[in-house]
């Protein structure tokens, strides 16, 4: 496992922060956990709806959350 990967405990919600990104294990896209506008990865496995304040993940087993170097 990548040493920058975070354990995702769904009972506590998805980790967020200016230094955290989500990587889709299906298409490989990486998305900032706190984007300015709503975003989705190419395959739409990871969707971040800024207006609703929601993160939707179709397959949680295909998600990596990691701390990015700043």
C-alpha positions in Angstrom: 0.0 0.0 0.0 1.2 3.5 -0.8 2.5 5.1 2.4 0.4 8.3 1.6 -2.9 6.3 1.4 -5.4 6.9 4.1 -7.7 4.2 5.6 -11.3 5.1 4.7 -13.7 4.3 7.5 -17.1 4.8 5.9 -18.8 5.1 9.3 -16.9 8.3 9.7 -17.4 9.6 6.1 -14.8 10.2 3.4 -11.6 12.1 4.5 -11.5 15.6 3.2 -8.9 18.4 3.2 -6.9 20.7 0.9 -4.1 18.1 0.9 -6.3 15.0 0.2 -7.3 13.6 -3.2 -9.3 10.6 -4.3 -8.0 8.2 -6.9 -10.5 6.0 -8.8 -9.2 2.5 -9.2 -11.3 1.9 -12.2 -10.2 4.7 -14.6 -7.2 6.1 -12.7 -8.5 9.7 -12.4 -7.5 11.7 -9.3 -9.8 14.3 -7.9 -9.3 16.9 -5.1 -11.4 16.1 -2.1 -12.4 19.7 -1.8 -12.9 21.0 -5.4 -14.3 24.4 -6.2 -16.8 23.0 -8.7 -18.6 19.7 -8.8 -16.4 17.0 -10.5 -16.5 13.3 -11.5 -13.9 10.9 -12.7 -14.1 9.7 -16.4 -16.0 6.5 -15.5 -18.2 8.3 -12.9 -17.3 5.9 -10.1 -16.3 9.0 -8.0 -18.6 12.0 -8.1 -18.2 15.1 -5.8 -21.2 17.3 -5.8 -20.1 20.6 -4.3 -23.6 22.2 -4.3 -25.1 19.3 -2.3 -21.9 18.8 -0.2 -21.9 15.1 -1.2 -19.4 12.5 -2.3 -20.8 9.5 -4.2 -18.7 6.4 -4.8 -20.2 3.5 -6.8 -17.5 1.0 -5.8 -15.8 1.9 -2.6 -13.3 -1.0 -3.1 -12.0 0.9 -6.1 -11.2 4.1 -4.2 -7.9 5.3 -2.8 -7.7 8.4 -0.6 -4.3 9.8 -0.2 -2.4 12.8 1.2 -0.7 14.8 -1.6 2.6 16.6 -1.3 2.1 20.3 -1.1 
